Amino acid sequence: MTHDLLGLTEQLCEIPSVSGTEGALADVVEARLHASDARLQIERIGANVVARTELGCDRRVVLAGHLDTVPANGNQSPRRDGDVLHGLGTADMKGGLAVLLALADDLRRHDRARFDVTLVLYEGEEVADEHNGLRRLFAEAPQLVRGDLAVVLEPTGGWVEAGCQGTIHVRATFDGVRAHSARPWMGTNAIHRAAPFLDRCARFEAATVDVDSLEYREALQVVQIAGGIANNVVPDRCSVVVNRRYAPSRPLDAAVAEVVAFCTDAGADHVEVLNASMAAPPNLAHPLIAEMIGVYDLPVRPKLGWTDVARFAAHGIAACNFGPGDPELAHTAGERVDRVSLDACLALLETFLGIG
């Protein structure tokens, strides 16, 4: 079966869907899934669209992709260069959405498949967890997103990116005493008090942790800093937001305790955990993940970053990342995807699902 995935990706990219504005794209996706279809059961909650087969198979595979993009970086309009499509969202991840929609077309035409299939196209992945559409679906309609395996079509360049790092954000606050900047000895500069902590963060040597023979390189970075009242006032407060990325080798509570201790040991007066997301194990021994890798001879590497495979894992569903496009181009002005990557991803998933 022939699909013009590059053309479909271009059509999807022409519909702006920066986080918070996914409604128009959700309308288009829902309409396409409904068109002349009698096999897919389609549900919509907010800007989240779920399409499911009910073939009576023993196992179910969930295929998921997010509708939203980051803000444009001079690349809002898609542009073709032969078999390469440039522009916002091409790799992350409207190419993956095009593959999902092509699979929906395939499912309409097949009475048999190896698995029942669920397609999840959801909002709010690129922003704070409270806006994540998959989180909402698990909270409000978990029966729609359950399965034996979940494949998240994040751009992976044709690799299986196994598991994912966990991510934690904390705010470390340093107190001082306000004074006139002409008489600083009468106060205590909170920003100066934070300086040793900033130096400690800059010198932090992140570990590389082996999990199932995959090397997860950890990180700790200062991502925000705030302080100061006026140009003639010694500041009495300085807050520093730290992002910790950790390997799936320990539980979330232990990772949170570690980063909180790091801040307090460096002199922070208050430490607030802003958000904390668990890591996902590689699950390379899971029968379906092992089959994807082994039967189709797919290369494997650890996922350096957080994705919704962790959300599936938290609900007891084995998951991996596998999708078209180069992950290193995501969120960059040079984002792009090519026809070969799109076609190869679709062909493998068609074969794996038994609808090729």
N, C-alpha and C positions, 0 to 999 in steps of 0.2 A: 504494500500500500504506500502510495507516494504522498508526502506532506511537504508543503513549502514552509518549513519551520522558520527560515530567515524572514520570509515575508510576513508570517504571523507575528514573529517577535517585533518586527517594525511596526505593525499595526498596534500592538500592545504598548509599545514605547511612545506612540503618538498620543496616548491618553495619559495626561499627567496624573501621578498618584503618589506624590510626596506624602509621607506619613501624616495622617489626619485628613487626607483628601482622596481616599481610595474608593469612595462611593461610586463614581462614574465608571471606573474600571470594573468594580464588582457587578454593576448593572450589565455591562457588556459580557462579562464572563458568564453570568447567570443566564442571560438570553441565549448565548451560544450553546450552553449545556442543555437548555430546554428545547432547542430547535429540533423538531421532528424526531424526538427520542422517546422510546417506550421502555428502555431497560435501566436507565439511571434514575435512582431516587434522589431528588435534589432538595436540599434544605438551605435556607439562608437565615443567619442570625447577625444582625448589624451588617457590616461589610464583609462578612465571612460566608463563603459559599462551599457547601459540602455536597459531593455527588457520590453515590454508593451503588454498587451492584448487589443483587441478592440472588446469586446463582445456587446457593446451598452448598458452597465449597466448605471444606473442613477448616481452612485457614484464610485469613484476610490480611492483605498488604495495604498499608496506608501510604499514600504519596502526597507530600505536602509542599506548598510553596507560598511565599508571602507576596501580597499585591503591592506593597509600598516600596518606595525608594527613598534614599537620602535626598536632600535638596540639590538642585542642579549646580554644576560647577562649570558654567559656560558650555554645557553639553546637553541642553534640554531637548533639542530637536535631533531625532535619529538621522544618521547619514550613512548611505551605502558606499562601499568601496569594493566593487566586485562581490565576492562571497563573504565579505566582512561587514558587519553592521556596527557602527560607532554610536555612542550616545548613552544618556542616563538610563540606567536600569537594564541595559542590554545583557550584561552578565549577571547582575544581582538585582532581580533575578527573573526578568521577563522572558529570557531564553528558557528558563526552567518552566515558567508558566505556559509557554508555547508547547513544550513537550507534554505537559499535563493535559492540555486541551486536545492535542493530537491523540493521546492515549484514550481520552474520552470518546473521540470519533471511532477509534479502533474497537472499543468495548461495545459500542452500539451495534457493530457488525459481527460480533462473535457470540455464539450461543454457549460456548464452552471456554473456560480459562482454568489455569492451575489454581487460582485463588479468587475469592471475592476481593474486590478492589474498592478502596475509598480514596477519592481525590479531595484534598482540602486546600482551598485557596483563601488565605486569611490576611487580615489587616494588622498593622502596627508592630511589625517585627523589628523595625529599625529604631524604635524609640523605647521609652521606659516600659518596664514589664507590665505596668497597670493598663497599658493600651494594647497589649498583645492579644490578637484575636484568638490564637490557639489556646491561650490561658483562659479566655472567656468560654470557649467551646468545652474545655475540660471541666469548667466550673458549672456551666449551665446545661450542657447536653453531652456528657461524656460518652454515651452510647454511640454518638456519631463519629468519634475519632479513635475508638478502640480497634486494636488489631494485633496480629502476631508479629508483625515487622513494620517499622516505619522507615521510609526513605525520604529525607528532606533534600529537595533539589537545589540546595545552595551550590554556587559555582565551585567545582572541584577540579576542573580540567580533565575529567575522565578518570580521576582517582577515586577510590573509596577513602574518604576522610573519616577515620574511626573515632567514635566518642567525641568529646570536646572538653576544653578546659572549663572550670568553674570561674565565676567572676564575682568579686566583692568590691563594693565602694564604701569607704568610711570617711567621716569628716573628723579630723583631729583639730581641736581648738586650743589655742594658747591665750591665756589671760595676761593682762598688764595693768598698768595704772595710768590713767590719762593725765597729761600735763601739757603746758605750753612748750612748743618746740624750742623756744629760746631758753627754757629752763628744764632740759630733759632730766636732770638729776633728781627732779622732784617727782618723777613718774617712773614707769617701767614700760619699755617699748615691747609690745606683744609680738611684733614682726621680728624684732631682733631675737626674742626668745624662741621663735620658730626656726631660726637659721640653723642650729645644729641638727634639728630634725630633717630639714630639707637636705642638708649635707649627707645625713645618714641614708636618706632615700636615694640620693644620687649615687652613692657608693654601694648600694645594695647589689649583691651578686646573686642573681636568680639561679635556681637549680634547674637542671635538666633531669627529669624523672622518667625512668623506664617503667612503662606499664604494658604488659603483654608484648614485649620487644619493640614497642613504639616509644620514641623519645618525645615527651611533652616538655617543651621549654617554658618555664614559668616566667612571671614578670611582676614587678611592683613599680608603679609610676605615679608621681604627682600629676594630677590632671586639672586641678583648679586651685586657686589661692585667692583669698579675699582678706583685706584689712585696711585700716586707715579711715580717718574721719574727715580731716581737712589738712591743708598743707602746713598749717601752723600748730598742729596738735599731735602729741605723742600718742600713737594708737594703743587702745586698751584691749584690743582683741584681734586675733589673726586666726583664720580657719583655713585648713588645707585638706583638700579632698584627694584621697589616695585610691587608686584602682589596683587590686591584686588579682592576677590570673594564676590559678593553681591547677595542678595536674589531677586527673581522676584517680588518685592513689589514696585519698583520705576523705572522710565525710565532711559535709559542709560545716557542721558545728566546730569541728577541729580547725578547719581552715579559717573560720571567722575568729576563733579565739586566738589564733596565731597572729593575725594582722592587728587585732586590738591590742595584744600584748606588745607588738612591735611599736605601736604608737605611744602607749603609756610608758613603756620603758625609755622612750626618747623624750619624755617630759611633757607630753600633752596633758592638759588639765581635764579635758573632756573628750571622749571618743564616741561618736554616734555612727551606728551601722545604717547606712542609707539604703542599701539593697544587697542581697546575697543570693546567688544562684548556684545550685549544685552543678558539679561536673558530671559527665556521662562516661561510663566505662567503654572501652573499645568493643567489647562483646564479640570478639573475632571467632569464638567457639560456637556462637549461636548458629544452629543449622542453616538458616536462611542467609545470614550474613556470610557464613563460610562458603555457602554455595555460590553466592554472587561473586565472591573473590576467587574461589578455586575453579569453578566450572568455566568462567569467562576470563580467567587469567588477568584480573584487574590489579593494578598496583595499589598499595595501601600506604597511608601515612597518617599521623595523628592530626586531629583538627586543632590548630592553634587559634583559639577564639571560642566564643560561646555561640551555640546555635540551639534551635528548638529540639535537637536530638536529646538534650538534657531534660526537656519537659516530658517527652515521651518516656525516657528512662525513669523519671520520677514516678510515672504511672505504671511502671512494670512492663513497658513495651520496648523491646530491643529496637535500636535505631542506628542509622548511619547517614552520612552526608554523601550524596552522589548527584552531580548535575553538570550541565554544560557551562563553559566559560572559565576563564582564568581567575581564581580567587584573589590574586594579587592586584588585579585591575579594579576590583570592587571599590566603590566610593571615590574613584579617581577621575580626573578630567579625561583620561584616555580610555575609559571603560569601553569594551567592545566584546563581540562574540562572533564566531564564524560558523558557516554552514556545516563544516565537517564535525565540529564539536556537538552541534545540535543534533545532527542526524545520527551520530554514533551513540549518543545518550538514549535517544528514542529507540534505536534498533536493539540495544541491549535490554532495555526495560520491556519492550514488546516480547522479546524472546523469553526473558525471565518470567513474565506473567503468563506466557503461553498464548499470546494474541498476535504473534508476528506472522 
